[in-house]
Amino acid sequence: MDRRQFIKTSGVLGAMATVPSFAHPKPGKVLVLGGTRYFGPVLVEELLRQGYDVTLFNRGKTNPHLFPELTKIRGDRETLDGRGLSALQASKTEWDWVVDTWQGSSKCVIDTAHLLVQRTAQYQYVSTVSVYDKWDKIGITETEPLNPLPADVEALITENRYALRKTFAEQALQEILPKNSAFFRSHGMRGYPTTAPRHEPYWQVKVMRGGDLVLPSDIDYYQITDMVSLARFMITCGQTQTMGPFNVCYPPILFRDFIQNIVEQTNSKVTLHWIPQAFLLANDVKLMRERPAGRYRFKVDKAMQSGLTNRSQSVLLADQLQGYLDRNPKDDFVFGQPNTATISSQREQEIIRLWEKQRSS
């Protein structure tokens, strides 16, 4: 089976105040803050597929052509005087739940949560496992301590790193909606879209292409989040009004099994060169981030007991390859751009020669 046939047959394309208790019919009304970039469209498409009445709140600048049939409230959460939320405030609409994927300053999350606290029964926030303080433990659960935060409130324009911004936002929502918030801590979202063209799926495409492939031999486990599975779990939590934090990803899988699954599903003739991570790093090749023991070993039991059902990794692979080929129909994307944890084919051949030379000496 060639790669395009595999995708066609396997792919499934594709997101303490008093709070009123809404007796909402299912499906009901959902407000998505954003909704037109990366994970947003995946979630919105799944909500629509399940029959929900979806409203989008965003600036109308990113992919404004998407979802022309939906109600759209325009506004900018980053305005210093707060006027960017005026249209949302004026709408007076109530929603069964609200979804927030904001990754900037928590000040925007705080402002929006205060505005909507009386108008929704649940505030969902798409977070990250990066909110955990230490990753040196295998099997991190939702009860582990989060990043310690500065005493000062986060400014609207901040230089805080991503993990701190997400931690600030979680902390704020715990204070504003302590019994009506849900946090979905993802571990590297994967699916049809990418955050940017330079982040095309490396392992999947390289294996699909065949030829030589350099891999770190001493990476034991791998763990990622499927966007569609995440979106469906969020909808489940909205339907059941399930609150609290959740690690949302696949259970850990052996990295070699992850690669072998791609080889088998794409019927690839790839030649795998397993090279120690220390050798790769010594030659300035960073295909995988250096990691503490718990990096790819987060526990997902709580989410799975609450309704998370992950799609098969083969279906996710089909989505990723379909997205890649739709964006690159000639399969001519060049890997090796800075800060992408990828290397060019030329550099790959150099590393293979260096490794073979060291082994034979």
C-alpha positions in Angstrom: 0.0 0.0 0.0 1.5 3.3 -1.0 1.5 6.3 1.4 -1.4 8.1 -0.3 -3.6 5.0 -0.3 -2.8 4.4 3.3 -3.9 8.0 4.2 -7.0 7.7 2.1 -8.1 4.4 3.8 -6.9 5.1 7.3 -7.3 8.8 7.9 -10.0 10.5 9.9 -9.5 14.2 9.5 -10.1 16.8 11.5 -10.1 21.2 20.0 -15.1 31.9 44.7 -17.8 33.4 42.6 -21.3 31.9 42.4 -21.8 30.3 39.1 -25.3 29.6 37.7 -26.2 25.9 37.2 -27.4 25.6 33.6 -29.8 22.8 32.9 -28.7 22.7 29.3 -29.9 20.3 26.6 -27.3 18.3 24.8 -26.0 19.4 22.4 -26.1 23.0 23.7 -24.2 26.3 23.2 -20.4 26.6 23.4 -18.2 29.7 23.2 -14.7 29.2 21.8 -12.2 31.9 22.4 -10.1 31.9 19.3 -11.0 28.8 17.3 -9.3 29.5 13.9 -5.7 28.5 14.5 -4.0 25.2 15.1 -6.0 23.2 17.6 -9.0 25.6 17.5 -10.4 24.4 14.1 -10.0 20.8 15.2 -12.1 21.5 18.3 -14.7 23.6 16.4 -15.1 21.0 13.7 -15.7 18.3 16.3 -18.2 20.4 18.2 -20.1 21.1 14.9 -20.0 17.4 14.0 -21.7 16.6 17.3 -24.4 19.3 16.7 -23.3 22.1 19.0 -24.2 25.7 18.6 -20.8 27.3 18.5 -19.9 31.0 18.9 -16.4 32.3 18.2 -14.7 35.2 19.9 -11.5 36.5 18.2 -10.0 39.4 16.4 -10.9 38.1 12.9 -7.4 38.3 11.7 -6.2 34.6 11.7 -8.0 32.5 9.0 -11.0 34.8 9.0 -12.5 32.7 6.2 -13.1 29.7 8.5 -16.6 28.8 9.7 -18.5 31.5 7.9 -21.8 30.1 9.1 -21.0 30.6 12.8 -21.8 33.6 15.1 -18.6 35.6 15.5 -18.0 38.2 18.2 -15.0 40.4 17.4 -12.6 41.6 20.0 -9.0 41.8 21.1 -8.1 40.5 24.5 -4.7 42.3 24.6 -6.1 45.9 24.6 -4.6 47.8 27.5 -7.9 49.7 28.3 -10.1 46.5 28.1 -12.2 47.8 25.2 -11.3 44.8 23.2 -13.8 42.8 25.4 -16.7 45.2 25.0 -18.5 43.3 22.2 -18.3 40.1 24.3 -19.6 41.9 27.3 -22.4 43.5 25.3 -23.6 40.1 23.9 -25.2 39.0 27.2 -25.3 35.5 25.9 -25.0 32.5 28.2 -23.1 29.4 27.1 -23.1 25.8 28.5 -19.3 26.0 28.5 -16.4 28.2 27.4 -13.2 27.0 25.8 -10.0 29.0 26.2 -6.8 28.1 24.4 -4.9 31.3 25.2 -1.1 30.9 25.5 -0.2 34.5 26.1 -0.3 36.5 29.3 -2.7 35.2 32.0 -4.1 38.8 32.3 -6.2 38.0 29.2 -7.6 34.8 30.8 -8.3 36.6 34.0 -10.2 39.4 32.2 -12.3 37.0 30.2 -13.0 34.7 33.1 -14.3 37.6 35.2 -16.5 38.7 32.3 -18.0 35.2 31.8 -18.2 33.8 35.3 -21.9 34.4 35.6 -22.6 33.3 32.0 -21.3 29.7 31.8 -21.3 26.6 33.9 -17.8 25.5 33.0 -14.6 27.2 31.9 -12.3 24.9 30.0 -8.7 25.8 29.6 -6.2 24.1 27.3 -3.0 23.9 29.3 0.2 21.8 29.1 2.2 19.3 31.2 4.8 22.1 31.3 2.9 23.5 34.3 4.5 20.8 36.5 7.4 22.0 38.5 9.6 18.9 38.3 9.8 16.2 35.7 12.2 13.9 37.5 9.5 11.4 38.5 8.1 8.6 36.4 4.3 8.7 36.4 3.5 12.3 37.1 -0.1 12.7 38.1 -2.4 15.8 38.3 -1.6 16.2 42.0 2.0 17.0 41.5 3.2 20.6 42.4 3.0 23.2 39.7 5.7 25.8 38.8 6.3 28.3 41.6 5.2 31.7 40.5 6.4 35.2 41.2 4.3 37.2 43.7 3.5 39.9 41.2 0.5 39.6 38.9 1.4 38.9 35.4 1.4 41.9 33.1 -0.6 42.1 29.9 2.7 42.2 28.0 5.0 39.7 29.6 8.4 38.0 28.9 7.5 35.0 31.1 8.2 31.7 29.4 5.3 29.6 28.1 5.2 27.2 31.1 4.8 30.1 33.5 2.1 31.8 31.5 0.1 28.6 31.5 0.6 28.1 35.2 -0.4 31.7 36.0 -3.6 31.1 34.0 -4.5 27.9 35.7 -3.9 29.5 39.1 -6.1 32.5 38.2 -9.0 30.2 37.0 -8.8 28.2 40.2 -9.4 31.4 42.1 -12.1 32.8 39.8 -14.0 29.6 39.1 -12.7 27.1 41.7 -15.5 24.6 41.2 -16.3 25.3 37.5 -13.0 25.0 35.7 -11.4 22.2 33.8 -7.7 22.1 32.7 -6.5 19.9 29.9 -2.7 19.4 30.1 -1.5 18.3 26.7 1.9 16.8 25.9 2.8 17.9 22.5 -0.3 18.2 20.3 -0.3 16.2 17.0 -2.7 16.0 14.2 -3.6 17.3 10.7 -2.4 20.9 11.2 0.9 22.3 12.5 1.7 25.4 14.5 3.8 26.7 11.6 5.1 25.3 8.2 8.6 24.7 9.7 7.1 22.2 12.2 6.1 19.6 9.7 6.0 16.1 11.2 9.6 14.9 11.1 9.6 11.2 12.0 6.4 10.5 10.1 7.6 12.1 6.8 11.1 10.9 7.0 10.0 7.3 7.6 7.5 7.6 4.8 10.1 8.8 2.3 12.4 5.9 3.0 16.2 6.0 2.7 18.5 6.6 5.6 17.1 7.9 8.9 19.2 8.8 12.0 17.5 8.2 15.4 18.6 8.4 19.0 19.1 4.9 20.2 18.7 5.5 24.0 15.3 7.3 24.0 13.2 4.7 25.8 9.7 6.2 25.7 7.6 8.6 23.7 4.3 10.3 24.5 2.1 12.8 22.6 -1.4 14.2 22.5 -3.8 13.5 19.6 -5.8 16.7 18.9 -9.0 14.9 17.9 -9.0 12.7 21.0 -8.4 15.8 23.1 -11.3 17.7 21.5 -13.6 14.7 22.0 -12.6 14.4 25.7 -13.2 18.1 26.2 -16.7 17.8 24.8 -17.3 14.8 27.1 -16.2 16.9 30.1 -18.5 19.7 28.9 -21.5 17.3 28.6 -20.9 15.8 32.0 -19.7 19.0 33.7 -16.5 17.2 34.8 -14.1 19.6 36.4 -10.5 19.6 37.5 -7.1 19.0 35.9 -6.3 16.2 33.4 -3.2 15.0 31.7 -4.4 14.3 28.2 -2.2 12.2 25.9 -1.5 8.7 24.9 -0.1 6.4 27.5 3.7 6.1 27.2 4.9 4.0 24.2 8.4 2.7 23.6 10.0 5.0 21.0 11.2 2.1 18.9 7.6 0.8 18.8 6.4 4.3 17.8 8.9 4.3 14.9 8.2 0.7 13.9 4.5 1.5 13.7 5.2 4.2 11.2 7.4 1.9 9.2 4.7 -0.8 9.0 1.8 1.5 8.3 3.5 3.3 5.5 5.2 0.1 4.1 8.4 2.1 4.1 11.8 0.8 2.9 13.6 3.1 5.4 17.0 2.2 6.8 17.1 3.0 10.5 20.4 4.1 12.0 20.1 4.0 15.8 22.9 6.3 17.2 23.5 7.2 20.9 22.1 10.5 22.0 25.5 11.5 23.5 27.1 11.1 20.0 24.4 13.1 18.3 24.6 16.0 20.9 28.3 16.0 20.6 27.9 16.7 16.9 25.2 19.3 17.5 22.3 17.1 16.4 19.3 17.6 18.7 16.6 15.4 17.3 15.0 14.9 20.8 15.1 17.2 23.7 17.3 16.2 26.6 14.8 15.0 29.2 14.4 14.2 32.9 13.0 10.8 33.7 9.4 11.8 33.6 9.3 13.6 30.3 7.5 11.0 28.3 6.0 9.1 31.2 3.0 11.1 32.4 0.1 9.2 33.8 -3.2 9.6 32.0 -5.3 7.2 34.2 -7.5 10.0 35.5 -8.5 11.3 32.0 -9.1 7.8 30.7 -11.3 7.0 33.7 -13.3 10.2 33.0 -13.9 9.4 29.4 -10.7 10.0 27.3 -10.6 7.5 24.4 -7.5 7.9 22.3 -7.8 7.2 18.6 -5.4 4.6 17.3 -1.9 5.9 16.6 -2.3 4.7 13.0 -5.3 7.0 12.5 -3.3 9.9 13.9 -0.5 9.1 11.6 -2.8 9.2 8.6 -4.0 12.6 9.7 -0.5 13.9 10.1 0.6 12.6 6.7 -2.5 13.9 4.9 -2.0 17.3 6.4 1.6 17.3 5.3 0.8 16.2 1.8 -2.0 18.7 1.5 0.5 21.5 2.4 3.3 20.0 0.4 1.8 18.1 -2.5 5.2 17.5 -4.1 6.6 16.1 -0.9 9.5 18.6 -1.2 9.6 20.1 2.3 13.3 20.5 3.4 14.0 19.6 7.0 16.9 21.1 9.0 15.6 24.6 9.7 16.9 26.2 13.0 15.1 25.3 16.2 13.0 22.5 14.8 14.8 19.4 16.2 15.3 18.2 12.6 18.3 17.8 10.3 18.8 18.0 6.6 19.4 14.9 4.5 22.9 16.2 3.8 23.7 16.5 7.6 22.1 13.1 8.2 24.6 11.5 5.8 27.5 13.3 7.5 26.4 12.0 10.9 26.1 8.4 9.6 29.6 8.5 8.1 31.0 10.0 11.4 29.3 7.3 13.4 30.4 4.5 11.2 34.0 5.8 11.3 33.9 5.9 15.1 32.6 2.4 15.4 35.2 1.0 13.0 38.2 2.8 14.7 
